[in-house]
Amino acid sequence: MKVKRVGGRGTSIRDEDDKPQNWSGDSYREYQKKKMEGLGKDTKITTGRGTGSVKAGEYPKAPEKPSTKGFTVTTGRGTGKRKIE
């Protein structure tokens, strides 16, 4: 299925294939992992607003998603709370 994407402050329109979003969660982690594997080990990645750099082979792996079991969440404009199970 094709969708229309608007770019450049509304000045350009392009047709693209509709694909699942991958900007958060497990799908983004997989996307990031594939991109890092595709880089050469000597490729430099800039960090800290361009002030530092690290080789792709030495870049730290992203930590696994921590469990939220047992956390307390506020509800009802902060007047109530419940535990995540």
Secondary structure, DSSP 8 states (H G I E B T S, - for coil): -EEEEEETTTTEEEEEE-----SSHHHHHHHHHHHHHHS-TT-EEEETTTTEEEEGGGS---------TT-EEEETTTTEEEE--
